[in-house]
Amino acid sequence: MAASKKLEVPVAQDGLIVAGNIKVTVASNVFGAKLTPIIDEESIFLSGSAVANESLIGFEETAIYNGIKSKKPVDFSKISNLKAEPTVDQIILFGGVYGLVHDNGVKVLPENITDWYKEFSKIPAVEAAVKASSKFVKKPQAPLPEYTGKVNIDESVYYKAIEGKIVPKEGERNILVTSALPYVNNVPHLGNIVGSVLSADIYARYTKNRGYNTLFVCGTDEYGTATETKALEEGVSPKALCDKYHVIHKQTYDWFQIGFDHFGRTTTPKQTEIAQHIFTKLNDNGYLEEQSMKQLYCPVHNGFLADRFVEGTCPKCSYTDARGDQCDGCGTLLNPFELIEPRCKIDNATPIPRESNHIFLSLDKLQDQVAEWNKKSQELGKWSKNSKTITDTWLNEGLHPRCITRDLKWGTPVPLATYADKVLYVWFDACIGYVSITANYLEDWESWWRNPENVQLYQFMGKDNVPFHTVVFPASQLGTKEKWTMLHHLSTTEYLQYEGGKFSKSRNVGVFGNNAQDTGIPPSVWRYYLATARPETSDTQFSWQEFVTRNNSELLANLGNFVNRLVKFVSAKFNKVVPEYDVAHLDYAPVEKDLNQLLASYNEAMEAVSERKGLEIAMQISARGNQFLQDNKLDNSLLANHPEKAAAVIGVGINIIYLLSAIFTPFMPETGSQILEQLNAPARKIPNEFTLPIKGGHNLGKPAYLFSRIDDKKVEEWRAKFGGGSNV
């Protein structure tokens, strides 16, 4: 006989000992063993009066036991002439055959074994023992479904991206998305990324998924003093500098998975053509004027200083490192002569004033038109609050002629014979870059930019760029007296600060794009954290501690846990095949109602470009999915005792995951793709209502972890390593 096994056995009603081991249960009932919390199998069997048939016991312990483990057929040919009697050997044999029937689902046995099994089961003591122990032994399980890779999804929910060039379409909603053109001369930091390109990308991905005809363009802003001076510092030509940093920008945005339809640059023939056309039309219409103006000139390197290359003390807030065009301390727009104790940024020399003739845009003549347009656009486009505040301040203070030329060589040439040695001011020129970049993407660029009846322009930027997009560029468009697609919605961010301080491109303070890559943390985590910290209404702080906490407590514990838990369960219990299900087997109405309310709020937030709120609601939908599994107690017990309900829970849960793949994709496209891979499903549209497009019989992919835990020790390590500085 086999070695003695100690078994913890609960005591049942009617004096029966019941346990998962059917042999112990039957023997205990047949032989009337003394009840005890711990008994050993051998003692119970030996308490019987019958003499055991050792060969029968050996057959059960070898042939049948191996058959149960391997799920292979058992050869019963050596067993014959059995008469059903409650002996030790037959109890052991019965336990083995019971296992074949109930654990392995064997339906066909030799006739003599079937007859014996039925007769033995009718012995009163055996029948009572089996009945009492039924809730402790495994119920027969259906064979696992065959995995074929079959996709069984309602195809009407599929999202299909536009193929080829994106052009406006009559009768459809056409959206042109731009993000502020980043200065080419350095690496963007996280504040630049979330304030413009990431925010624009999130919205563009959302609108494309919703079926809106959306074009998303951006590019490097390459002209101007900043580039010319940086080139001098590095000992290269401005073009060589632009070529170098354009690639760096593109690589950075590619790593962050920014989905531009076209990422261009402003140093192109199209830029010259379109900018000079606008300049000429303004001149023809009487909106340009010539003025002599004093400029600061550096006597050390013998050149006029652009506003950005004069530094000094701000007259408004006394910030000592204010620039000649704007104070980073208080945000006030300045001219370099307003600075206290001005100095040349290049060589720290004290600049001197010199006269120079320049062309001014007569904003004062255009004020009424700009103000009227602003009023309509702000209302119709529902601009962000800070966009309106900044613009209204400019308009209320009164517009004045603004210089739009500079004494430089690197820029768009001024199309006037007497101005051959001057170029267009970068902030007159830069906004035209959106148009020229589109023109380099699409020959029929006017279908986007001269189509105000059918195109809505959505622009994303930090607050310091607002006046140029809401006053200077619209004034230039209006002044041409031509038909232009003009700003519909402006989404403006405040400043993302770094660990209690400020990012500074000029001083390389803070986390830059290349730094993010160096951490080894995937782009999805960075995109998620930056979106949660998006400074929509006030300044926000980048915090390493919060970065780690959001990964561990939200991405991993909420979204990652929900997806992994359910996909693994279906993989283990159903061979990755979604079971046939009917929601009538569970209380479906409450979860359906909650999901529809959350989904409506999500779409409302995203349509209004309230991206932080949209992301919060997406995570609430994931949490509702987790709650749904908890409320319905999806586990082995539910599957064994209520298989129809378990199947319904799985069906609804898998479809919640499918919904999550869509609503998280604008924020984390890589994570969305990973979820789809685990679901073995194509991308789906973001719906208005929650439905169940994944049907029973659909084959899932391989379960995998979406996120990994970040050790809290990394917080101090990263603070020390990335306290500031780009490595380029």
Secondary structure, DSSP 8 states (H G I E B T S, - for coil): -----EEE--B-GGG-B--S-HHHHHHHHHHT----SEEEHHHHHHTSSS---HHHHHHIIIIIHHHHHHT-----TT---------HHHHHHHHHHHHHHHTS------HHHHHHHHHHHHSHHHHHHHHHHTTTS---------------B-GGGB-----S-----TTS-EEEEEE---BTTS--BHHHIIIIIIHHHHHHHHHHHTT-EEEEEEEEB--SHHHHHHHHHHTS-HHHHHHHHHHHHHHHHHHTT---SEEEES-SHHHHHHHHHHHHHHHHTT-EEEEEEEEEEETTTTEE--GGGEEEE-TTT--TTEESSB-TTT--B--GGGSEEEEETTT----EEEEEEEEEE-HHHHHHHHHHHHHHHHHHHT--HHHHHHHHHHHHH----EE-EES-SSS-B-SSGGGTT-EE-HHHHTTHHHHHHHHHH-TTTHHHHT-TTTEEEEEEEEGGGHHIIIIIHHHHHHHHTS----EEEEEEE--EEETTB--BTTTTBS-BHHHHHHTT--HHHHHHHHHHT--SSS-EEE-HHHHHHHIIIIIIIIIIHHHHHHHHHHHHHHTTB-----GGGS-HHHHHHHHHHHHHHHHHHHHTT-HHHHHHHHHHHHHHHHHHHHHTT-SHHHHHH-HHHHHHHHHHHHHHHHHHHHHHTTT-HHHHHHHHHHHT---B---SS----B-TT-B------S-----TTHHHHHHHHSSS----
